[in-house]
Amino acid sequence: NEDESILSHVPDPKVGITGRGTRQAHDLGEALKDIVQDEKVFFHCSPYMRAKRTLEEIVSRFPKGQYLAREEPRIREQDFGNLQCHDPHLTGNKLT
């Protein structure tokens, strides 16, 4: 992500897509449309905000009715807790 400290103040599922990610998703949508042409497509999507926004950008290249999309929570990233620490007063596990 462009902001390396974002996970210290925003929960991972709520982190949005960057401008660069939006452009990449747009380009991917164009490329996928060229590959599948008029065939129907089924997308599965993680419930994370950035994944949903990525999917929205991809499917914007397809006409309605050509694709189906489903949110699938089993493909989300694993949560191990927030392990980022960007507090300049902390180093390792010790207070400075």
C-alpha positions in Angstrom: 0.0 0.0 0.0 1.1 3.6 -0.5 0.9 4.3 3.2 3.0 1.8 5.0 1.6 2.7 8.4 -2.1 2.3 7.4 -2.5 -1.0 9.2 -1.5 0.7 12.4 -4.7 2.7 12.4 -7.1 1.1 9.9 -8.3 -2.5 10.2 -7.1 -4.6 7.3 -10.6 -5.4 5.9 -11.3 -1.7 5.7 -8.2 -0.7 3.8 -9.3 0.7 0.5 -7.7 0.4 -3.0 -5.1 2.9 -4.1 -5.3 5.0 -7.3 -2.6 2.7 -8.7 -4.7 -0.4 -7.8 -7.8 1.1 -9.4 -5.8 1.7 -12.6 -4.4 -1.9 -12.5 -7.9 -3.3 -12.0 -9.3 -1.3 -14.9 -6.5 -2.6 -17.1 -7.1 -6.1 -15.9 -10.8 -5.8 -16.7 -10.0 -4.7 -20.2 -7.6 -7.6 -20.7 -10.1 -10.1 -19.3 -12.8 -8.8 -21.5 -10.5 -9.3 -24.5 -9.8 -12.8 -23.5 -13.4 -14.0 -22.7 -15.1 -11.8 -25.3 -18.8 -12.7 -25.1 -18.5 -15.7 -22.8 -20.1 -15.5 -19.3 -17.8 -15.0 -16.4 -18.2 -15.9 -12.7 -16.1 -13.9 -10.1 -15.5 -14.8 -6.5 -14.4 -11.9 -4.2 -13.0 -11.6 -0.7 -15.1 -9.5 1.7 -12.2 -7.0 2.1 -12.9 -3.5 0.9 -10.0 -3.3 -1.5 -11.0 -6.7 -3.1 -14.5 -5.5 -3.6 -13.4 -2.2 -5.1 -11.0 -4.2 -7.4 -13.9 -6.4 -8.5 -16.1 -3.4 -9.1 -13.5 -1.9 -11.4 -12.9 -5.1 -13.3 -16.6 -5.8 -13.9 -17.2 -2.2 -15.0 -15.6 -3.4 -18.3 -18.3 -6.0 -18.8 -21.9 -5.5 -19.8 -24.5 -6.5 -17.1 -25.6 -10.1 -17.7 -22.2 -11.3 -18.9 -20.9 -11.8 -15.4 -21.9 -13.0 -12.0 -20.1 -12.1 -8.8 -20.2 -13.5 -5.4 -18.5 -12.4 -2.1 -16.8 -15.5 -0.7 -15.5 -15.0 2.9 -13.4 -18.3 2.8 -10.9 -16.7 0.4 -10.2 -13.7 2.6 -6.7 -13.1 4.0 -6.0 -14.7 7.4 -6.1 -12.4 10.4 -3.2 -12.7 12.8 -3.9 -9.4 14.6 -2.3 -6.0 14.1 1.4 -6.5 14.4 2.5 -3.1 12.9 4.0 -0.6 15.2 4.9 2.8 13.8 5.3 4.6 17.2 8.8 6.2 17.1 9.0 5.8 20.9 8.9 2.0 20.7 11.6 -0.3 19.4 11.0 -4.0 19.5 9.1 -4.7 22.7 10.9 -2.1 24.8 9.9 1.5 25.6 12.6 4.0 24.8 
